[in-house]
Amino acid sequence: MLHMKQGQRPGIVLLVVMVMLALFAVVAISFVFYAESQATAEKYVRDAQFQFQADAEPELLFNFFLGAQLYDSDDNLLYPTGTTDPTRI
């Protein structure tokens, strides 16, 4: 059996192993945060490349609005719940 000298501590190996595990955990967590930030940045770059447009042309919407303002329409056919046309004031 090994005899230890006066003043030596037997738990130094455990301490070194715990420090190494903590170091690896810090490296892994920093990698996760870095990868997540890079994925978010890539998503913003990808979204910035495409310019989203409206589903309908502005002239078509303006013509619909003017048609509803100038010409009468049957509200019961368009809105059977009894409400009036929301484009008319």
N, C-alpha and C positions, 0 to 999 in steps of 0.2 A: 504494500500500500504506500501511496505517496504521502510524504509528510510535508506540510507547508511550513514555510519559514514564518517567523513572527512578523506580522504587518501585511501579509499578502491577503488579497480578497479572492474567494473562489468564484464570484459571480461576474467576473470581467468578460467572459465569453458571452454570457447572456446579454450583458449590456451592449456589447459590440453588435450582436445579432439584432437586438431591438433598434439600435440606431440605424443599422443598414435597412431594416424593414421600414422604418419611418422615412428614410431618404428615398427609397423606392416608391413609397406611397405618395410623397410630395411630387416626384417626377411624373408619376402616373396621373395625378390630379391636374398638374399643370398641362400635360399633354391633352387631357380631355377638354380643358378650358380653351386651349389654343385651337384644337380641332373644331370645337363648336363655334368659336369666333370666325374662323376661316370659312366654315360652311355658311354662316350668316352673311358674311361679306360677299361670298360667291353668289348667294341668292339675290342680294341687292344689285350686284353687277348684272346678273341675268335678267332681272326685272327691268333694269334701266335700259337694256338694249331694245326693248319693245315699247313702242308708243301705243298706248291703248286709245282707241277711238270710240265715239258713241255708236250705239247700235243703229241709229237712224240718222239720216242727213239733217242738218239744221234747217235747210230750206223746206224739207218735207214736214218737219214739225211746225214750222212757222205757218205754212199753208194750211195745216190741219187746224191750228189755233185761229187763224183768220176765218176759215170756213165755219168754224163753230160760232164765232162771234157775229158774222154777217148773215148767215143763213139759219133759218129755224130748223130744229130737228125734233123728232118725237122722243121725248125723254122716257116714255114708258117702254119703247123698244130697246133703247140703249141701256137704260138702268131700270130693270123691272122691280127693284125694291122700293121705288117711290122717291128716290133722290133725284136731284136735278143735275144737269150737266156741269161738272166742276170747272169747265173752261169758260163758262159764262158767268158774268158778275151779277 
